[in-house]
Amino acid sequence: AKVIFKDKIREVRTPLLAEQDVAYMKALEADDSDAQTTAKNAKTALRNAPASSAIANASNITALKAAWDTSVLGDSPYA
């Protein structure tokens, strides 16, 4: 179940990473270092999402579903 959950995170994060790529390029063009940092931080959080300790420590499906980080990935498909 953990492997499937991580695969779902990877599926959901793909378009989110693309959105952050666009945001970063726009910030780069505008020479907006704050927006560049925000985009970089968002991309890092998205990349790290499948490695969350909450996933590794989940002992049942309920705990696994609770490990979905809505602040990074948006609404859970398991809600």
Secondary structure, DSSP 8 states (H G I E B T S, - for coil): -HHHHHHHHHHHHHHHHHHHHHHHHHHHHTT-HHHHHHHHHHHHHHHHGGG-HHHHH--SHHHHHHT--HHHH-S-TT-
